[in-house]
Amino acid sequence: MTNQETTPSFEQAMDKLEQIVALLESGDVPLEQAIELFQEGMKLSQLCGQKLEQVERKIEILMEQEGGLVKKPFNPSADEKGESR
């Protein structure tokens, strides 16, 4: 996956990650290919983690509003690296 490619959806990334895990668990993959698959799996895992964190922050923003649920803009750039608040 390169930077020029479009970022897969959470579901697409999870599907690909499951395929990679199944291949690696089968034990029928040559070492070089296993290393490449592992690296791709790690990238997909990080992508899924980031997407889940973004959704979690959106939910927190909605729940913290006083006087009912009020949607406000979400700016992921402030916490994009997963830094603590």
C-alpha positions as CSV (number, residue, x, y, z in Angstrom):
1,M,0.0,0.0,0.0
2,T,1.6,3.3,-1.1
3,N,0.7,6.9,-0.2
4,Q,-0.7,7.4,-3.8
5,E,-3.3,4.7,-3.4
6,T,-6.6,5.5,-1.8
7,T,-6.9,4.6,1.9
8,P,-9.0,1.5,2.3
9,S,-12.2,1.7,4.4
10,F,-12.1,0.1,7.9
11,E,-13.9,-2.9,6.6
12,Q,-11.6,-3.3,3.6
13,A,-8.5,-3.1,5.8
14,M,-10.0,-5.7,8.2
15,D,-10.8,-8.1,5.4
16,K,-7.3,-7.8,4.0
17,L,-5.8,-8.2,7.5
18,E,-7.8,-11.4,8.0
19,Q,-6.6,-12.7,4.7
20,I,-3.0,-12.0,5.7
21,V,-3.4,-13.6,9.1
22,A,-4.9,-16.8,7.5
23,L,-2.0,-17.0,5.0
24,L,0.6,-16.5,7.8
25,E,-1.1,-19.1,10.0
26,S,-1.2,-21.6,7.2
27,G,2.6,-21.8,7.3
28,D,2.8,-22.4,3.5
29,V,4.3,-19.0,2.8
30,P,8.0,-18.5,1.9
31,L,10.0,-16.5,4.4
32,E,10.4,-13.4,2.2
33,Q,6.7,-13.3,1.4
34,A,5.8,-13.9,5.0
35,I,7.9,-10.9,6.0
36,E,6.2,-8.7,3.4
37,L,2.8,-9.9,4.5
38,F,3.7,-9.2,8.1
39,Q,4.7,-5.7,7.3
40,E,1.5,-5.1,5.3
41,G,-0.5,-6.5,8.2
42,M,1.2,-4.2,10.7
43,K,0.3,-1.1,8.5
44,L,-3.3,-2.3,8.2
45,S,-3.5,-2.9,11.9
46,Q,-2.3,0.7,12.6
47,L,-4.7,2.1,10.0
48,C,-7.6,0.2,11.7
49,G,-6.5,1.4,15.1
50,Q,-6.4,5.0,13.9
51,K,-9.9,4.8,12.4
52,L,-11.3,3.3,15.6
53,E,-9.7,6.2,17.6
54,Q,-11.2,8.8,15.3
55,V,-14.7,7.2,15.7
56,E,-14.2,7.1,19.5
57,R,-13.3,10.8,19.6
58,K,-16.3,11.6,17.5
59,I,-18.5,9.7,20.0
60,E,-16.9,11.5,23.0
61,I,-17.5,14.9,21.4
62,L,-21.2,14.0,20.9
63,M,-21.6,12.7,24.5
64,E,-19.9,15.6,26.2
65,Q,-22.4,18.2,24.9
66,E,-24.5,19.7,27.6
67,G,-28.3,20.0,27.1
68,G,-28.5,17.1,24.7
69,L,-26.6,15.8,21.8
70,V,-25.2,18.6,19.6
71,K,-22.9,17.7,16.8
72,K,-19.8,19.9,16.3
73,P,-17.0,19.7,13.8
74,F,-14.3,17.1,14.6
75,N,-10.6,18.1,13.9
76,P,-8.5,14.9,13.8
77,S,-5.3,16.8,13.2
78,A,-4.9,17.8,16.8
79,D,-4.8,14.2,18.0
80,E,-3.8,12.4,14.8
81,K,-0.7,10.9,16.3
82,G,-2.7,9.4,19.2
83,E,-1.3,11.8,21.7
84,S,-3.0,12.0,25.1
85,R,-5.1,15.0,25.9
